[in-house]
Amino acid sequence: MNFEEYDSVYKLGVKDFRKQISKGKYPYLQVLDEILSYTEIASEINLGVVEIPIDQIVGTKTAGRTNAFASNFMPLLPSDSEFAMKWCRLYEAHVEEGIREPVKAYEFMNRFYIEEGNKRVSVLKYCDAVTVPGVVTRMVPKLDDSEECKIYYEFLDFYKKTEINYLNFSQQGSYAKILEMIGLSGDRMLSVEEKDLFHANYVQFTKAFEKKGGEKLSLTKGDAFLLYLSIYGYDDIPSKTSDEMQAEITKIWNDFAFYPQKTEVKLIMDVDKDAEKVNIVKKILPIATKPLKIAFIHSKTAETSSWTYGHDLGSNHLKQILGDKVEIRSYFEADTPEKEEEHFEQAIADGNTVIFTTSSKLLSVSTKYALKYPDLKILNCSLNTSSTHLRTYYGRLHEAKFLIGAIAGIMSPSNEIGYRADYPLFGTIANINAFALGAKMVNPNIKVYLDWPKLKAEFAEKSSKSTGLSLVSGRDFIKPDEDSGDFGLFSTDEDGTHSLATSVWNWGIFYESIVKSILNGTWKQELPKGKK
């Protein structure tokens, strides 16, 4: 009987016990029955035999054997006990043949509690096993307003498509993002081959992340994996060596270390006064310089997208104002990951040192190339980022929307206004709220009916008429080949459509100010405080 091995594992148990006591924490295994005593369960689901991640086994189903183990599942009973003899027999069996008999467990909030097989789990944890087979019953809590419960329900949807139970996140929306990144959309299920590939990619990342010291950080491995994918993508992982992945992780280490806190955002409302100052030597002795090469990368074309059209007008404004000081090239239809990288590579090959990407859809590829080419000035038009590797920019259109909402509230003949929004992005949501607040300020009885025409194809011109809405807030821009009046705030009657008011994106003013600061040498790309 290998009691020397048991002495080692016993010391690990005692050490963990004392550690938890010193921190004021419960030193034994968690007991699911005690947790469920103050939890309302919505349903119980028999999952059959599944592979249980060892690091997600946190306790026992009942209180019977709780005091026999420390919180890390290492034993607390002395070596001369019957418990120790059984533990040693299991350890020897595992070393010689491996433990194959499934344990019996309950899953609650994606954590596992053992009903039968606690000593098997103890042996496997001591031997650094990754998983253990188990017959699992899932206990689904009733949905409440807590963030943890909402994340768990997102996990349940994710599990239905993937049957992956080893991925844990701390932020809402993460499971949907990971599905999008691996290309799993609609009702399609993850195939066996895709599931194996995902696991291999995840293991490759976690090994590199842990080698760097990732386990000392507060984020989960799932959080770190999603953050990594948002910058470097998913498809190329199998072709990367361990050293290459380690180098990539090192580059974005600050993003891991400060997750999930948003980095400090510096809001620039006015042009930097220093940007208007020109070196006195340059005034006296003008020096001929090469034009600044600037690229604009768009996800669509000016003909098919009013958003792209507005930014294209902004680049034309630059040409008119700065003349031969700048050389501008535009790259359109970066609408797939392949085209995004193709346009970036071409823009760099063309010698552009300033690159504006005009859509939030291009944030990921922009961050990737900002890391790859730190000497380039890359700016992305978006709000939803805390990246330290590139600048982002956006307009405060919600202020104009508030005023237009007030106009709509005054002019509405029925206390009902329609609002058509494109996509539920951060800026769009702020605009909707500002519009509604403006309308409510002047008319407390007003109601705003929201529709998403690009997400719901059936919402069309007749939709607003059929519901009796004669006043609608529509698109902020129209495409150059359109003559329709259904943009901005417009009304409809038997004589047609009448445009009443609109907010205008004047991107040219922004592009002019930022490019002037680059030309004058006052442009800075600063990291947030605390990051070096």
For each residue, the residues with C-beta under 8 A, 3 or more apart:
1: 85 88 89 92
2: 5 6 88 91 92
3: 6 7 79 84 88
4: 7 8
5: 2 8 9 88 91
6: 2 3 9 10 75 79 84 87 88 91
7: 3 4 10 11 79
8: 4 5 11 12
9: 5 6 12 13 74 75 87 122 126
10: 6 7 13 14 74 75 76 77 78 79 84
11: 7 8 14 15
12: 8 9 15 16 70 72 74 126
13: 9 10 16 17 69 70 72 74 75 76
14: 10 11 17 18 70 76
15: 11 12 18 19
16: 12 13 19 20 27 70 71 72 74
17: 13 14 20 21 27 28 70 71 76
18: 14 15 21 22 27
19: 15 16 22 23
20: 16 17 23 25 26 27 70 71
21: 17 18 24 25 27
22: 18 19
23: 19 20
24: 21
25: 20 21 71
26: 20 30 71
27: 16 17 18 20 21 70 71
28: 17 66 67 69 70 71
29: 58 59 60 65 66 69 70 71 73 118
30: 26 34 35 58 59 60 71 113
31: 34 35 59 60 61 62 63 66 113
32: 35 36 59 60 61 62 106 108 113 139
33: 36 37 61 62 63
34: 30 31 37 63
35: 30 31 32 38 39 108
36: 32 33 39 41 108 139
37: 33 34
38: 35
39: 35 36 141
40: 141 142
41: 36 44 139 140 141 142
42: 140 141 142 143
43: 140
44: 41 137 138 139 140
45: 137 138 140
46: 136 137 138
47: 50 107 136 137 138
48: 135 136
49: 102 133 134 135 136
50: 47 133 134 136 163 165
51: 131 132 133 134 165
52: 56 57 103 105 112 131 132 133 134 136 165
53: 56 57 112 130 131 165 166
54: 57 121 124 125 129 130 131 132
55:
56: 52 53 110 111 112 165 166 168
57: 52 53 54 73 105 111 112 113 114 121 125 132
58: 29 30 111 112 113
59: 29 30 31 32 66 111 113 114
60: 29 30 31 32 63 64 65 66 69 113 114 115 118
61: 31 32 33 105 106 113 114 115
62: 31 32 33 65 115
63: 31 33 34 60 66
64: 60
65: 29 60 62 68 69 118
66: 28 29 31 59 60 63 69
67: 28 76
68: 65 75 76 77 83 118
69: 13 28 29 60 65 66 73 74 75 76 118 122
70: 12 13 14 16 17 20 27 28 29 73 74 75 76
71: 16 17 20 25 26 27 28 29 30
72: 12 13 16 125
73: 29 57 69 70 118 121 122 125
74: 9 10 12 13 16 69 70 122 125 126
75: 6 9 10 13 68 69 70 83 84 87 122
76: 10 13 14 17 67 68 69 70
77: 10 68 81 83 84
78: 10 81 84
79: 3 6 7 10 84
80: 84
81: 77 78 84 85
82: 85 86
83: 68 75 77 86 87 119
84: 3 6 10 75 77 78 79 80 81 87 88
85: 1 81 82 88 89
86: 82 83 89 90 119
87: 6 9 75 83 84 90 91 119 122 123
88: 1 2 3 5 6 84 85 91 92
89: 1 85 86 92 93
90: 86 87 93 94 99 119 120 123
91: 2 5 6 87 88 94 95 123 126 127
92: 1 2 88 89 95 96
93: 89 90 96 97 99
94: 90 91 97 98 99 123 124 127
95: 91 92 127
96: 92 93
97: 93 94 100
98: 94
99: 90 93 94 120 123 124 132
100: 97 133
101: 117 120 133
102: 49 117 132 133 134 135
103: 52 114 115 116 117 120 121 132 133 134 135
104: 114 115 116 117 134 135
105: 52 57 61 112 113 114 115 117 134 135 136 137
106: 32 61 112 113 115 136 137 138 139
107: 47 110 111 112 113 136 137 138 139 165
108: 32 35 36 111 113 138 139 141
109: 141 148 149 152
110: 56 107 152 155 165 168
111: 56 57 58 59 107 108
112: 52 53 56 57 58 105 106 107 134 136
113: 30 31 32 57 58 59 60 61 105 106 107 108
114: 57 59 60 61 103 104 105 117 118 121 134
115: 60 61 62 103 104 105 106
116: 103 104
117: 101 102 103 104 105 114 120 121 132 134
118: 29 60 65 68 69 73 114 121 122
119: 83 86 87 90 122 123
120: 90 99 101 103 117 123 124 132
121: 54 57 73 103 114 117 118 124 125 132
122: 9 69 73 74 75 87 118 119 125 126
123: 87 90 91 94 99 119 120 126 127
124: 54 94 99 120 121 127 129 132
125: 54 57 72 73 74 121 122 128 129
126: 9 12 74 91 122 123
127: 91 94 95 123 124
128: 125
129: 54 124 125 132
130: 53 54
131: 51 52 53 54
132: 51 52 54 57 99 102 103 117 120 121 124 129
133: 49 50 51 52 100 101 102 103
134: 49 50 51 52 102 103 104 105 112 114 117
135: 48 49 102 103 104 105
136: 46 47 48 49 50 52 105 106 107 112
137: 44 45 46 47 105 106 107
138: 44 45 46 47 106 107 108
139: 32 36 41 44 106 107 108
140: 41 42 43 44 45 156
141: 39 40 41 42 108 109 144 149 152
142: 40 41 42
143: 42 149 150 153
144: 141 149
145: 149 150
146: 149 150
147: 150 151 172
148: 109 151 152
149: 109 141 143 144 145 146 152 153
150: 143 145 146 147 153 154 172
151: 147 148 154 155 169 170 171 172 174 175
152: 109 110 141 148 149 155 156
153: 143 149 150 156 157
154: 150 151 157 158 172 173 174 175 176
155: 110 151 152 158 159 168 169 175
156: 140 152 153 159 160
157: 153 154 160 161 175
158: 154 155 161 162 164 167 175 176 178 179
159: 155 156 162 163 164 165
160: 156 157
161: 157 158 179 184 188 189 190
162: 158 159 179 184 189 190 195 198
163: 50 159 190 195
164: 158 159 167 190 195 198 199
165: 50 51 52 53 56 107 110 159
166: 53 56 199 202
167: 158 164 175 178 202 221 222 225
168: 56 110 155 220 221 222
169: 151 155 174 175 220 222 223 226
170: 151 174 219 220 223 260
171: 151 174 223 260
172: 147 150 151 154
173: 154 176 177
174: 151 154 169 170 171 177 178 222 223 226
175: 151 154 155 157 158 167 169 178 179
176: 154 158 173 179 180
177: 173 174 180 181 226 230
178: 158 167 174 175 181 182 222 225 226 229
179: 158 161 162 175 176 182 184 185
180: 176 177 183 184 185
181: 177 178 226 229 230 233 234
182: 178 179 190 194 198 234
183: 180 234
184: 161 162 179 180 188 190 194
185: 179 180 188
186:
187:
188: 161 184 185
189: 161 162
190: 161 162 163 164 182 184 194 195 198
191: 194 195
192: 195 196
193: 196 197
194: 182 184 190 191 197 198
195: 162 163 164 190 191 192 198 199
196: 192 193 199 200
197: 193 194 200 201 238
198: 162 164 182 190 194 195 201 202
199: 164 166 195 196 202 203
200: 196 197 203 204 238
201: 197 198 204 205 234 237 238
202: 166 167 198 199 205 206 225
203: 199 200 206 207
204: 200 201 207 208 237 240 242 245
205: 201 202 208 209 224 225 228 237 245
206: 202 203 209 210 214 221 224 225
207: 203 204 210 211 242
208: 204 205 211 212 242 245 246 249
209: 205 206 212 214 221 224 225 228 249 256
210: 206 207 213 214 215
211: 207 208 246
212: 208 209 246 249 250 253
213: 210 216 217
214: 206 209 210 217 221 224 249 256
215: 210
216: 213
217: 213 214 224 256 257 259
218: 259
219: 170 223 224 227 256 259 260
220: 168 169 170 223 224
221: 167 168 206 209 214 224 225
222: 167 168 169 174 178 225 226
223: 169 170 171 174 219 220 226 227 259 260
224: 205 206 209 214 217 219 220 221 227 228 256 259
225: 167 178 202 205 206 209 221 222 228 229
226: 169 174 177 178 181 222 223 229 230
227: 219 223 224 230 231 252 255 256 259
228: 205 209 224 225 231 232 248 249 252
229: 178 181 225 226 232 233 234
230: 177 181 226 227 364 367
231: 227 228 248 252 255 364 367 368 371 387
232: 228 229 236 248 368
233: 181 229 236 337 364 368
234: 181 182 183 201 229 237
235: 337
236: 232 233 239 240
237: 201 204 205 234 240 245
238: 197 200 201
239: 236
240: 204 236 237 244 245 248
241: 244 245
242: 204 207 208 245 246
243: 246 247
244: 240 241 247 248
245: 204 205 208 237 240 241 242 248 249
246: 208 211 212 242 243 249 250
247: 243 244 250 251
248: 228 231 232 240 244 245 251 252 371
249: 208 209 212 214 228 245 246 252 253 256
250: 212 246 247 253
251: 247 248 371
252: 227 228 231 248 249 255 256 371 389
253: 212 249 250 256 257
254: 257 258 388 527 531
255: 227 231 252 258 259 386 387 388
256: 209 214 217 219 224 227 249 252 253 259
257: 217 253 254
258: 254 255 261 263 530 531
259: 217 218 219 223 224 227 255 256
260: 170 171 219 223
261: 258 386
262: 265 386
263: 258 386 387 388 528 531
264: 528 529
265: 262 386
266: 526
267:
268: 272
269:
270: 273
271: 275 276 513 516 517
272: 268 275 517 522
273: 270 276 277
274: 277 517 520 522
275: 271 272 513 516 517 520 522 523
276: 271 273 520
277: 273 274 520 522
278: 282 283 520
279: 282 283 521
280: 283 284
281: 284 285
282: 278 279 285 286 287
283: 278 279 280 286
284: 280 281
285: 281 282
286: 282 283
287: 282
288:
289:
290:
291: 324 325 326 327
292: 325 326 327 353 354 515 518 519
293: 326 327 328 329 350 351 352 353 354
294: 315 318 326 327 328 329 352 353 354 355 356 515
295: 328 329 330 331 347 350 352 354 355 356
296: 311 312 315 328 329 330 331 355 356 358
297: 330 331 334 340 343 344 347 355 356 357 358 362
298: 301 302 305 308 311 312 330 331 332 333 334 358 359
299: 305 308 333 334 335 358 359 361 362
300: 304 305 307 308 332 333 335 359
301: 298 304 305 308 332 333
302: 298 305 308 309 312 332 479 480
303: 309 479 480 481
304: 300 301 308 479
305: 298 299 300 301 302 308 309 479
306: 309 310 475 476 477 478 479
307: 300 310 311 358 359 477
308: 298 299 300 301 302 304 305 311 312 332 358 359
309: 302 303 305 306 312 313 477 479 480
310: 306 307 313 314 477 505 507
311: 296 298 307 308 314 315 356 358 381 507
312: 296 298 302 308 309 315 316 330
313: 309 310 316 317 507 508
314: 310 311 317 318 506 507 508 510 511
315: 294 296 311 312 318 319 328 330 356 508 511
316: 312 313 319 320 508
317: 313 314 320 321 507 508 509 511 512
318: 294 314 315 321 322 326 328 508 511 512 515
319: 315 316 322 323 326 328
320: 316 317 323
321: 317 318 508 512
322: 318 319 325 326 512 515 516 519
323: 319 320 326
324: 291
325: 291 292 322 519
326: 291 292 293 294 318 319 322 323 515
327: 291 292 293 294
328: 293 294 295 296 315 318 319
329: 293 294 295 296 347 350 352
330: 295 296 297 298 312 315
331: 295 296 297 298 334 343 346 347
332: 298 300 301 302 308
333: 298 299 300 301 339
334: 297 298 299 331 339 340 342 343 357 362 365
335: 299 300 339
336: 339 340
337: 233 235 340 341 365
338: 341 342
339: 333 334 335 336 342 343
340: 297 334 336 337 343 344 362 365
341: 337 338 344 345 365
342: 334 338 339 345 346
343: 297 331 334 339 340 346 347
344: 297 340 341 347 348 355 365 369
345: 341 342 348 349
346: 331 342 343 349 350
347: 295 297 329 331 343 344 350 352 355
348: 344 345 351 352 355 369 373 376
349: 345 346
350: 293 295 329 346 347
351: 293 348
352: 293 294 295 329 347 348 355 376
353: 292 293 294 375 376 377
354: 292 293 294 295 376 377 378 379 515 518
355: 294 295 296 297 344 347 348 352 366 369 376 377 378 379
356: 294 295 296 297 311 315 379 380 381 511
357: 297 334 362 363 365 366 378 379 380 381
358: 296 297 298 299 307 308 311 362 381
359: 298 299 300 307 308 362 381 382
360: 363 380 381 382 383 384 425
361: 299
362: 297 299 334 340 357 358 359 365 366 380
363: 357 360 366 367 380 382 384 385 387 392
364: 230 231 233 367 368
365: 334 337 340 341 344 357 362 368 369
366: 355 357 362 363 369 370 378 379 380 390
367: 230 231 363 364 370 371 380 385 387 389 390
368: 231 232 233 364 365 371 372
369: 344 348 355 365 366 372 373 376 378
370: 366 367 373 374 376 378 387 389 390
371: 231 248 251 252 367 368 374 389
372: 368 369
373: 348 369 370 376 378
374: 370 371 389
375: 353
376: 348 352 353 354 355 369 370 373
377: 353 354 355 391 518 523 525
378: 354 355 357 366 369 370 373 390 391
379: 354 355 356 357 366 390 391 392 393 514
380: 356 357 360 362 363 366 367 385 390 391 392 393
381: 311 356 357 358 359 360 392 393 394
382: 359 360 363 385 392 394
383: 360 392 394 425 426 427
384: 360 363 425 426
385: 363 367 380 382 392
386: 255 261 262 263 265
387: 231 255 263 363 367 370 390 392
388: 254 255 263 527 528 531
389: 252 367 370 371 374
390: 366 367 370 378 379 380 387 525
391: 377 378 379 380 525
392: 363 379 380 381 382 383 385 387
393: 379 380 381 510 514
394: 381 382 383 427
395: 427 505 507 510
396: 399
397: 400 401 427 431 476 503 505
398: 401 402 427 430 431 433 434
399: 396 402 403 434
400: 397 403 404 503 504
401: 397 398 404 405 431 432 434 435 438 503
402: 398 399 405 406 434 435 437 438
403: 399 400 406 407 438
404: 400 401 407 408 435 438 473 488 489 501 502 503
405: 401 402 408 409 434 435 436 437 438 439 440 441 473
406: 402 403 409 410 438 439 441 442
407: 403 404 410 411 438 489 500 501
408: 404 405 411 412 417 435 438 439 446 471 473 489
409: 405 406 412 417 438 439 440 441 442 443 446
410: 406 407 442 443
411: 407 408 471 491 500
412: 408 409 415 416 417 439 443 446 471
413: 470 471
414: 468 469 470 471
415: 412 443 445 446 447
416: 412 446 447 449 467 468 469 471
417: 408 409 412 439 446 447 448 449 469 471 472 473
418: 448 449 451 464 467 469 471 472 473
419: 432 435 436 448 449 450 451 472 473
420: 451 452 453 459 472 473 474 475
421: 424 428 431 432 450 451 452
422: 425 428 452 453 454 475
423: 428 452 454 455
424: 421 428 429 452
425: 360 383 384 422 428 429
426: 383 384 429 430
427: 383 394 395 397 398 430 431
428: 421 422 423 424 425 431 432
429: 424 425 426 432 433
430: 398 426 427 433 434
431: 397 398 401 421 427 428 434 435
432: 401 419 421 428 429 435 436 448 450
433: 398 429 430 436 437
434: 398 399 401 402 405 430 431 437 438
435: 401 402 404 405 408 419 431 432 438 439 448 473
436: 405 419 432 433 439 440 448
437: 402 405 433 434 440 441
438: 401 402 403 404 405 406 407 408 409 434 435 441 442
439: 405 406 408 409 412 417 435 436 442 443 446 448
440: 405 409 436 437 443 444 446
441: 405 406 409 437 438
442: 406 409 410 438 439
443: 409 410 412 415 439 440 446
444: 440
445: 415
446: 408 409 412 415 416 417 439 440 443
447: 415 416 417
448: 417 418 419 432 435 436 439
449: 416 417 418 419 467 469
450: 419 421 432
451: 418 419 420 421 456 459 463
452: 420 421 422 423 424 455 456 459
453: 420 422 456 457 459 460
454: 422 423
455: 423 452
456: 451 452 453 459
457: 453
458: 463
459: 420 451 452 453 456 463
460: 453 463
461: 464 465 486 492
462: 465 466
463: 451 458 459 460 466 467
464: 418 461 467 469 470 472 492
465: 461 462 468 469 470 492
466: 462 463
467: 416 418 449 463 464
468: 414 416 465
469: 414 416 417 418 449 464 465 472
470: 413 414 464 465 491 492 493
471: 408 411 412 413 414 416 417 418 489 490 491
472: 417 418 419 420 464 469 486 489 490 491 492
473: 404 405 408 417 418 419 420 435 488 489
474: 420 486 487 488 489 490
475: 306 420 422 478 486 487 488
476: 306 397 487 488 502 503 504 505
477: 306 307 309 310 487 505
478: 306 475 482 484 487
479: 302 303 304 305 306 309 482
480: 302 303 309
481: 303
482: 478 479
483:
484: 478 487 497
485: 490 496 497 498 499
486: 461 472 474 475 490 497
487: 474 475 476 477 478 484 490 499 502
488: 404 473 474 475 476 499 500 501 502 503
489: 404 407 408 471 472 473 474 499 500 501 502
490: 471 472 474 485 486 487 497 498 499 500
491: 411 470 471 472 497 498 500
492: 461 464 465 470 472 496 497 498
493: 470 496 498
494:
495: 498
496: 485 492 493
497: 484 485 486 490 491 492
498: 485 490 491 492 493 495
499: 485 487 488 489 490 502
500: 407 411 488 489 490 491
501: 404 407 488 489
502: 404 476 487 488 489 499
503: 397 400 401 404 476 488
504: 400 476
505: 310 395 397 476 477
506: 314 509 510
507: 310 311 313 314 317 395 510 511
508: 313 314 315 316 317 318 321 511 512
509: 317 506 512 513
510: 314 393 395 506 507 513 514
511: 314 315 317 318 356 507 508 514 515
512: 317 318 321 322 508 509 515 516
513: 271 275 509 510 516 517
514: 379 393 510 511 517 518 523
515: 292 294 318 322 326 354 511 512 518 519
516: 271 275 322 512 513 519 520
517: 271 272 274 275 513 514 520 522 523
518: 292 354 377 514 515 521 523
519: 292 322 325 515 516
520: 274 275 276 277 278 516 517 523
521: 279 518
522: 272 274 275 277 517
523: 275 377 514 517 518 520
524:
525: 377 390 391
526: 266
527: 254 388 531 532
528: 263 264 388 531
529: 264
530: 258
531: 254 258 263 388 527 528
532: 527
